């Protein structure tokens, strides 16, 4: 049975921990789709700690760009956790830059995969609309794109949560 769960919140709000607990309640083997790229020692340490927090039920797929492919692989699992859409958005901007067509095609490919997905998936993302208006054009473009992706994914979700200070608030 298809199930899409959307979890958003601020940085360090507890959203990833909450999402992991939700997914671990599902039966069967689990897939963790990591969109982060390890570019420095601090990020390598974060990734190591996250992997230690997950048990043997979890398989990790590092996929910074092609979330449609990741969802195709996730069909074989009892559930998947995509962490996170915000980093994916940043990765897309890094790849496509000012190519609006490339950004649109990447989003549409993911949305088609999400719409056709028959498994269970939890999407984690940062809430980017509650802060100040960014001071430079690239940061505003990122905020706008991340906000649009969040809206599109939340609309597709069967359940949605906002996590604030470790406390989940059900939105739908």
N, C-alpha and C positions, 0 to 999 in steps of 0.2 A: 504494500500500500504506500503510495507516494506521500511524503510528508516533508514539508519545507519549514524549518524553524529559523527565524531571523533574530539575532541577538546584537544589540548595539549598546554603546555606552562610551564614556570618556576614557582617555588613556589611564591605565592602572585602576579601572573601576571594578575589576573582578569579572568582566564579561567572559573572558576565555575560560576561567575556572568554572563559572556557571554553565557555559556551553558544554564543556567537557563532561560535567556531571549529568547534564541532560542526555547527551549521546551515550554515555556509559550505562544508562538505564535501558537502552535498546539491546535486544538480543543479537548474538552473533559476533563475528569479527568486525573490527572497526577500522576505518581509514581516516587518517589525519592528513589533510591537504594543506601543506605549508606554502604560503606565498612569499615568505621572507627569503631574502638572499643573504647568505653569511658573507659580509664584506669586511668585518673587523673582529677582533678578539672579544669585545663586549657582546656582540651579536652571537658569536659562537658559544659563549657561556650561557646566554639566554636559551638558545636552541637545546643545548645539553640539558639544562634544568627542566625544560618543558618535556623532553623525551623521557627523563627519569620519572616525571610525574605521571606518565602514561604507562599502563601495564602491558602485559604480553598480548592482550587482545588487539592492540593497535599496530597497524602498519603505517609508516609515514611515506607520503609521496610529496616530493619537493617539486612544486609546479608554480613558478612565479608569474606565468603568463597565460597558459592555455587551460583555463578552467573548464572549458567544454570537454576537453580530453580527460581531465581529472574526473568529471562527473561520469563519463563513460566507464572509467575504471571503477568508480565507486558503486556501480550497479551490482558488483559481485560481493559487496559487503553488507552487513546488517545495518550499517549506517556510516555516514561520513561527516566530518567536521572540517569546514573550510575556514582557516584562520590566517589572514583576514582579507576582506575585500578592500580595505583601505590601502594595505601594502600592494595589492594587485593593481589598484588604481594608480598608485605611484609608479609601479613597474611599467604599466601601459603608457603613462606619460613619458617615461624615460625612453621607451622604445619608439613611440610614434611621434613624440614632440608635437609639432603644430599640424600634423596630418589628421585632420578631423575625420576623414574617411576611414583611416586605420583604426582610430579609437572607436568609431561607431560600429565597424565590422567586428571588432573584438567583443564589444558589449553585446551585440546582437547574437553572435555565436554562443556566448555564455547563456543569454536569455533563452535561446532556442533549446539548448541542452537542459536548462533548468525546467522549462515548460514540458519537455518530454521525459523528464527523469521519473523513474518508477520506484525509486528507493527512498531512503530517509537521509536528509542532509540538514545540517545546521550551519548557517552562514554567520560568521562573526565580523563585525565592522566597528569602526569608531564613529561616534556621532560628531560630525564636524561643524554643525550649524549653530552650536551654542557659544562659540567663541567670538573673538573680535574679528572685524573685517581685515583680512590679510593686507599687508602694506605693499605687496608687489604683484604684478600681473600673473606670474606663474603660480604663486600661492593661491590667488583668487581662482584661477582656472582649476587647480587641484581641488579646492574646496567645493567649487560648483560641480565638477565632474563626480566627486565622491558623493556629494549630496544627491545628485540625480541617480547614481547607481544604487544608493541606499533606498531611495524612494521606489525605484523599479523592483528591487529585490523584496522589500517589505510588502509591496502590493501583491507579489506572487506567493508570499509566505502564508502558511496555514496558522502559524503562531508567531508572535513577535514580542520581544522583551526589551526593555531598557534597563540596564544595570547601573545603579548609582551607589557608590560607596559600598559595593559588595551586595547590595540588595536588589533583587530583580523585581521589576514592575511589569506585569503583563499588559501589553498594549492591545493584543488581539489573540 
